[in-house]
Amino acid sequence: MGTNQTQTKIRLHDAIVGILYGVSVILAVTVNMQWLYVTGAVALLQIISPMTKFCPVYFILNKMMPDSDPIQNGK
């Protein structure tokens, strides 16, 4: 049971991060180039999260899915 929920959590994380990248780039092209700061922030968080073992998206998903194994919960 935990493995399936863990896979679901990983897929949700990837989807959320991908949506953030895509929306940020679309907004940068159509609205204002400053939307690329969102892309940079997401990239920076992805780069430092393996070292800090903290990811805001996993933090939220861990709270929303308490029955699954926690991923990158800072431990």
C-alpha positions in Angstrom: 0.0 0.0 0.0 2.8 2.5 0.9 4.7 1.9 -2.3 1.7 2.8 -4.6 1.0 5.9 -2.5 4.7 6.8 -2.7 4.7 6.5 -6.4 1.5 8.6 -6.6 3.2 11.3 -4.4 6.3 11.3 -6.7 4.1 11.7 -9.8 2.1 14.5 -8.2 5.3 16.3 -7.3 6.6 16.0 -10.8 3.3 17.2 -12.3 3.2 20.2 -9.9 6.8 21.2 -10.6 6.2 20.7 -14.4 3.1 22.9 -14.3 5.0 25.6 -12.4 7.8 25.6 -15.0 5.3 25.6 -17.9 3.0 28.3 -16.6 6.0 30.5 -15.7 7.5 30.2 -19.2 4.1 30.9 -20.8 3.6 33.9 -18.6 7.1 35.2 -19.4 6.5 35.0 -23.1 2.9 36.5 -23.1 2.9 38.9 -20.1 6.3 39.9 -18.7 9.8 38.4 -18.7 9.9 38.8 -14.9 7.8 35.6 -14.6 11.1 33.8 -15.3 12.0 34.5 -11.7 9.5 31.8 -10.7 11.3 29.4 -13.0 14.6 30.3 -11.4 13.2 29.9 -7.9 11.7 26.5 -8.7 15.0 25.4 -10.2 17.0 26.7 -7.2 14.7 24.7 -4.8 15.2 21.6 -6.9 19.0 22.0 -6.8 19.2 22.6 -3.0 16.5 20.2 -1.9 18.7 17.0 -2.0 21.2 18.8 0.3 18.6 20.3 2.7 16.2 17.4 2.5 13.4 19.9 2.3 11.0 20.5 -0.6 8.0 22.7 -0.2 5.9 20.6 -2.6 6.7 17.4 -0.8 6.0 19.2 2.5 2.5 19.9 1.3 2.0 16.5 -0.2 3.2 14.8 3.0 0.5 16.8 4.9 -2.2 16.0 2.4 -1.3 12.3 2.2 -0.5 11.3 5.9 -1.0 7.5 5.2 1.9 7.4 2.8 5.6 7.4 3.6 7.0 10.9 4.0 9.4 12.0 1.3 12.1 14.7 1.9 10.6 15.7 5.2 13.9 17.2 6.5 15.2 14.1 8.2 
